[in-house]
Amino acid sequence: MRILVLADIHSNWPALAAIQEPFDACLFVGDLVDYGADPVPCVNWVRKHASVAVRGNHDHAVAQRIPVKKDNGLHRLAAATRPLHWKLLSPSQMKYLVRLPVTRRVTLDGKRFYLVHATPRDPFDEYLRDDKAEWSERLQAIDADFVLVGHTHLPYCLSLDRATVINPGSVGQPRDGDPRCAYAIIENGRVELRRVTYDITATLKQMRNSGIDEDTLALAEAVLKSGGRMESADLERWTKHVNALPETRDPTADQSSIDPSLVMTEPSVNDTEVLPLLPTNGADDQTEEFVLPPKPDNLADTVALELPPAKVPHRE
């Protein structure tokens, strides 16, 4: 069985559309929305093609109509794009976000999977990188072969005594210094972290056409083209809310690359007025022996493991 693992799409349709992989099942670990300006095709694609999906902190915030209170760093991007989501998403699409479970347990091809956006201890907000000791502590109560997470936008695969932890990285906003969209393939127990180039210009054009202001657009461009590793001089400019990035950089400016997760903090549920979780048609933690749905007609047969024509992601 060939399993496609996706996380943190963030309404970036050109990035999602660039992933041309055949798959038997798709597992999505949260954050369909925010930051980008094209949520409709992203939500439609996941609704149609994801075998199992869980809710991320941004999905929760958009679905619950929680306003962004801060206006620095990545909060600025969320503040600029979240109201656009409320205008573009239909009631049915909003309901889909509301009903996404917080965690899921599923068995595929005899392997047990546990899906959660951040960590089992804090499904929405905890940032945990590829730290074996920390993850071993978090998994003490988890009985699974694979634990699939997102949230950090940093891809990694950790083989632990209890399970293998996989973060596929971010489809729509990588933060590891590589601007290509990230995802993972699991096939017969073997894990591959993969990257593919996408048209960042198309993403920025969609944001501009959606009415995103030039300040925020330039910030988005810097984040996307640097793979989330903005230069410290650029970050300082945005912290001070300047109107635009200069066309030429001051050669005397500090050019050191910084870790955006340490300074450009992501909007979390705890940054806003958190409303109670809405019902998810049952317990948030759902366990099932998953039965694959019929494969969409436009997906090529995967037995030969040949890439299909560029029709797998299609705008709906």
Secondary structure, 3 states (H helix, E strand, C coil): CEEEEECCCCCCHHHHHCCCCCCCEEEECCCCCCCCCCHHHHHHHHHHHCCEECCCHHHHHHHCCCCCCCCCCHHHHHHHHHHHHHHHCCHHHHHHHHHCCCEEEEEECCEEEEEECCCCCCCCCCCCCCCHHHHHHHCCCCCCCEEECCCCCCCEEEECCCCEEEECCCCCCCCCCCCCEEEEEEECCEEEEEEECCCHHHHHHHHHHCCCCHHHHHHHHHHHHCCCCCEHHHHHHHHCCCCCCCCCCCCCCCCCECCHHHHCCCCCHHHCCCCCCCCCCCCCEEEEECCCCCCCCCCCCCCCCCCCCCCCCCCC
